[in-house]
């Protein structure tokens, strides 16, 4: 019986010495601290507070909705611009693809040589 109490007390003391959100052996587990949830960041090996999971998708949906509304409202203007620039627009996508490929090569070189 004393051993159980001592083990519980040692476990409690160890959890108290861990950082925010951490608990368990060697403070290697993350969980709930009050009302906040935590997760283990694989780079820093520290418990990080979880952000609101709904905010990023909601913001993305709002940006997408506003973009679509803007395109619908400006469709006449966009159509006139396309009509004025028909001579170089077909080759524009090829230039964008070349730019993206060049940026991928530069990024790969940077990652591999640093």
C-alpha positions as CSV (number, residue, x, y, z in Angstrom):
1,X,0.0,0.0,0.0
2,X,2.8,2.4,0.8
3,X,4.5,1.6,-2.5
4,X,1.4,2.6,-4.4
5,X,1.2,5.9,-2.6
6,X,4.8,6.5,-3.1
7,X,4.6,5.7,-6.8
8,X,1.6,8.0,-7.2
9,X,3.4,10.7,-5.4
10,X,6.5,10.3,-7.5
11,X,4.5,10.3,-10.7
12,X,2.7,13.4,-9.5
13,X,5.9,15.2,-8.6
14,X,7.4,14.3,-12.0
15,X,4.4,15.7,-13.8
16,X,4.7,18.9,-11.7
17,X,8.3,19.4,-12.9
18,X,7.3,19.0,-16.6
19,X,6.6,22.0,-18.8
20,X,3.2,23.2,-19.8
21,X,1.0,20.4,-21.2
22,X,3.7,17.7,-20.7
23,X,3.4,14.7,-18.4
24,X,4.5,11.2,-18.1
25,X,7.9,9.5,-18.1
26,X,10.6,12.0,-19.0
27,X,7.8,14.5,-19.8
28,X,7.5,12.9,-23.2
29,X,3.7,13.0,-23.4
30,X,1.4,15.9,-24.2
31,X,-2.2,16.3,-23.2
32,X,-4.7,18.7,-21.5
33,X,-3.6,21.4,-19.1
34,X,-6.8,23.0,-17.8
35,X,-8.9,24.0,-20.9
36,X,-5.9,23.9,-23.3
37,X,-4.9,21.0,-25.5
38,X,-1.2,20.3,-26.4
39,X,0.6,18.3,-29.0
40,X,4.3,17.3,-29.4
41,X,6.2,19.4,-31.9
42,X,8.6,16.9,-33.6
43,X,11.3,19.6,-34.2
44,X,11.6,21.1,-30.8
45,X,10.3,18.1,-28.8
46,X,8.2,20.4,-26.7
47,X,4.5,20.4,-26.1
48,X,2.8,23.2,-28.1
49,X,-0.7,24.6,-27.6
50,X,-3.2,23.5,-30.2
51,X,-4.7,26.3,-32.2
52,X,-8.4,26.5,-33.0
53,X,-8.9,23.9,-35.6
54,X,-11.8,25.7,-37.3
55,X,-10.1,29.0,-37.9
56,X,-7.9,28.1,-40.9
57,X,-10.6,26.3,-43.0
58,X,-13.1,29.2,-42.2
59,X,-10.6,31.8,-43.3
60,X,-9.8,29.8,-46.5
61,X,-13.5,29.5,-47.3
62,X,-14.0,33.3,-46.8
63,X,-11.1,34.1,-49.1
64,X,-12.4,31.7,-51.7
65,X,-15.9,33.1,-51.5
66,X,-14.7,36.7,-51.7
67,X,-12.5,35.8,-54.7
68,X,-15.4,34.2,-56.5
69,X,-17.7,37.2,-55.8
70,X,-15.0,39.5,-57.1
71,X,-14.6,37.5,-60.3
72,X,-18.4,37.4,-60.9
73,X,-18.7,41.2,-60.3
74,X,-15.7,42.0,-62.6
75,X,-16.5,39.4,-65.4
76,X,-17.1,42.1,-68.0
77,X,-13.9,43.8,-67.3
78,X,-12.0,40.5,-67.3
79,X,-13.6,39.5,-70.6
80,X,-12.5,42.9,-72.2
81,X,-8.9,42.4,-70.8
82,X,-8.8,38.9,-72.3
83,X,-10.0,40.1,-75.7
84,X,-7.3,42.9,-75.7
85,X,-4.5,40.5,-74.8
86,X,-5.3,37.4,-76.9
87,X,-2.0,37.6,-78.7
88,X,0.2,36.7,-75.7
89,X,-2.1,35.0,-73.3
90,X,-1.8,31.4,-74.9
91,X,2.0,31.5,-74.1
92,X,1.6,33.0,-70.7
93,X,0.8,29.6,-69.1
94,X,4.0,28.2,-70.5
95,X,6.0,31.0,-68.9
96,X,4.3,30.4,-65.5
97,X,5.1,26.7,-65.7
98,X,8.8,27.6,-66.5
99,X,8.8,30.0,-63.5
100,X,7.4,27.3,-61.1
101,X,9.9,24.7,-62.3
102,X,12.8,27.1,-61.9
103,X,11.6,27.9,-58.4
104,X,11.4,24.2,-57.5
105,X,15.0,23.7,-58.8
106,X,16.3,26.6,-56.7
107,X,14.4,25.4,-53.6
108,X,15.8,21.9,-54.1
109,X,19.3,23.1,-54.5
110,X,19.0,25.3,-51.4
111,X,17.6,22.5,-49.3
112,X,20.3,20.0,-50.4
113,X,23.2,22.3,-50.1
114,X,22.6,23.9,-46.7
